[in-house]
Amino acid sequence: MRMITGFYVAPQAPGPTGIIQGRVVQADGRPPTSAVVFAQGCQNSTTTDAITGEFTLTGVPLSALWVRAQGDSTSWGGHIGPGLVQGYTSVQAQNGVFPQVTITVGPEGQKFETPSWSPDGTRLAIMQSIWSKTWDGSKWVVNSAPTVRVIDLNNNILATMQVSAGDTVWTPDWSPLEDKIVCFVTGTNWGHIGIWVFNADGTGGQQILADPYGLFYSYYDLYPTWSPDGRRIAFGRLCMPASADFTAAFSDIYVINADGSNAVKLTRSNPGTDAERPRWSPDGSQIVYQVGEGGITQERNNYNLWVMNADGTNPRALTTDNVSGHPAWGGANIIDDVHPLVQYDGAWNRGALGIGATANIRDTLHYTSQAGASATFAFAGTQIRYVAQKGPNRGIAKIYLDDKEVGLVDLYSSTVADAQRVYENDQLNYGRHTIKVVCSGTKSANSTGTIVTLDAFELGTTQVPQSTEHKTYLPLVFRDYQY
């Protein structure tokens, strides 16, 4: 694991260490009431002098590139009032010695949220929020300005998603198959509010769905996310009463085509209930989402995970603890033989084949004996497995990866054997790939036929992690719950 953004203090970095000395001040030159100072790769921390703001931090790895301070202040910029202040400065050791530093702190900072990987695993789309506080005479008022950016794995900014002045772009999600990023937009220009798709370089922004406007409700389409095949987008639609009664607001999950057409409502929420943050299962057959109660003023303290079929049927709760949200799918991804992403060419049959066929994955199977008939699956990841049914009349399959023949698989077995992993490759570079299974029309000496079967593909990734507050796995797992 390595940090890409922010100021996470990892375990002590190896190598020689040094000392950083300096002072922590506010914008007006006075030190904060108190502050803690820490540096990159340094497990030590220290506190500042309450009068001078000076500090000495020892054990700092000479490889450290930043030092940060965080503390409290009862006075900032001439305003009296308690509040968090923080700041940082860059450092670089020269000949084993760090220079003296001054760290200016204030009620401001930044955070990075909703990361989404590019299909080739070399870039991230993130939402960067720069926040600050102003004193209104009785309390701090937080101001935040989110921006969606594309960065490389060294936190270099490659692109920024922008619409126009007064508009804010939120929560990017990268298409699994293209360099396209879907976001939602809010702002002062009502005509721009809705769901947008951008090229990964920030160009070509196109509004594919405008938020509807009603006499009694205002509508906001939030948290869009691509389906695994890149053909559909799920999102949550927030309905806000014109009376501004936040406790009566509600939201539902919708699905649209990738071009914004054919909006279909999947849930039916009552006033005060929010169904939001949908995430597709890897095979596109289900959607997991969070449900909050009490309107948008309280739902962050009272929400649970739900899952439903991708057409909205069979919704059911996965948790009841009232603190479970921000779902994500992970683990091995099973793409069944009937999945629309599997493309067949030639004469294939679907159905039971031999004893034990009901033990096939999801009780389905495709098979062919036509030489040259093929099944192709395009995917993004680092691992792929071919699952087949073996038997006495099975032949030999040719396996192609990215249009290159990589091996032969003999599906012969003296007895029927269901759901067998007959081919596996876990050394792929992360990115877009295709696997193709071709009936060779040949067989081994003991086989009585040349049938080639396809039960499923399993795909995964070893290089691309998932980021979420609470994690949901396949099979769906959340804390002590399993579905």
C-alpha positions, 0 to 999 in steps of 0.5 A, a space after each residue: 500500500 502507498 499513499 497517493 493523496 493527503 497526509 497519511 502517516 505510514 509506519 516509520 520509513 526506513 533509512 537515516 533520520 534527522 531533525 526538523 525545527 521551526 514554528 507554527 503560526 496563524 495568518 496574523 503571525 500569532 501561534 495557535 492555542 496548541 498544535 501537534 506537528 508530524 512529518 511524512 514517514 515519521 512515527 514521532 510527533 511533537 507539540 508546539 510551545 504555547 507562547 512562541 509556537 516553536 517545535 522540534 521534531 526528531 526521528 524524521 526520515 531524510 526522505 520526508 517531503 512534508 511536515 504538517 501541523 494541526 491544532 486548536 485556536 480561539 482566535 483567527 483572523 481577528 475573530 474570537 471562537 474555537 476551531 480546528 486549524 491546520 496547515 503544512 509545508 514542503 521540506 527537503 533535506 540537504 546533506 542530511 539536514 532539514 532547513 528551519 520551517 514555518 508552518 502557517 495554519 488556518 481553518 481550511 484544508 482539503 480532502 479526496 473522495 470517491 476515487 474511480 480507477 481508469 480501465 488501464 489502472 494508471 489513473 484515478 478520477 477523484 473528487 477533491 474538496 477544498 474547505 474553509 471556515 468563516 466566523 459568523 459571530 457565533 459559529 464557524 461556517 464551513 465552505 466547501 468547493 468540490 472539483 473532479 480531477 483526473 490524476 496519475 498515481 503520483 498525484 499529478 493532475 492530468 485533467 479537470 472536469 468543468 462545465 461553466 462558472 457557478 457549476 460544481 461537478 461531483 462524484 466521478 465514475 469511470 466507464 469500465 470499457 472506455 475513457 469516459 467519466 460520468 458525474 453529476 453537476 449542481 450549481 446556479 445555472 439550472 439548465 446545467 444541473 443533471 448527469 454529465 459524461 466527460 472524456 477522461 482528458 476533461 473535454 467533450 462534456 455532455 449533459 445526458 440527463 437534465 434534472 426535471 423541474 416540478 411545481 411542488 418538488 425540485 429534483 436532483 440526480 446524484 451519484 451516477 455509476 456505470 453498469 459493468 458492460 458500460 451500457 447503462 447508468 444507475 443513479 439516485 434522484 432526490 426529490 426536494 419539496 418546494 416547502 423546503 421541508 427536508 424531513 419530507 425529502 426522498 430519493 429513489 434509484 433510477 437506471 438510464 441508457 448510457 446516452 441518457 434515454 429510457 429512465 426507469 425508476 427501480 425503487 418507491 421511497 416514501 417521504 423521508 426515505 432516501 435510496 441512494 449511492 447505487 453500485 452494480 454487481 460485477 455481472 450486472 444482475 444486482 444493484 446494492 444501495 444505501 437507504 436512509 430514514 428521516 429525510 436528508 437532515 438525519 439520514 447520514 446517522 441512520 442508513 442501511 444497505 439494501 440489494 435488489 435485482 437490476 430491474 428493481 425486483 426483490 429488494 431486501 435489506 442486508 443490514 439493520 444497524 443504521 450505520 451501514 453505507 457507501 457500499 462497494 462490490 469486490 472479490 471474484 466476479 462471476 460472468 455466467 454463460 448467459 450474460 450479455 457481455 459473452 458474445 457467441 459466434 457459430 452454432 452454440 446450444 444452451 441447456 442441460 448436458 449430461 448427469 449433474 448439469 444442475 450443478 453448473 453455475 446458476 444452472 446454465 450451460 452453453 455447448 457446441 461441437 462446431 469447429 471454429 465456433 467461439 465465445 468471446 468476453 471483454 473485461 478489465 482486470 488482472 485475472 481471468 478463469 474459464 469455467 467449463 463442464 467436463 465429460 466423456 464426449 468433450 473435446 479440446 478448446 483453444 484459448 485466446 487472450 487478446 487475439 493471441 492463442 495461449 493454449 489448449 484445454 482438454 475437456 475430456 473426463 470419464 465422468 461428468 464434472 460440473 463447474 470446473 476451472 479448466 484455464 486460469 491466468 492471473 498475471 495480466 497487466 491491469 487494463 482491457 482484455 478479451 478472452 476467446 474460447 474456440 471449439 477446435 473440432 478435435 478430441 483426445 483418444 478416449 473421448 467419444 465427441 468434440 463438444 466444448 462447453 462454457 459455464 462461466 468466466 471468473 474475473 478479478 484484479 490483484 492490483 486495483 483496490 477499492 475505496 469505501 467507508 464500509 465494504 461489501 464483498 461477493 458474496 455480499 458481506 458487511 461486517 457480520 452479515 452475509 447474503 
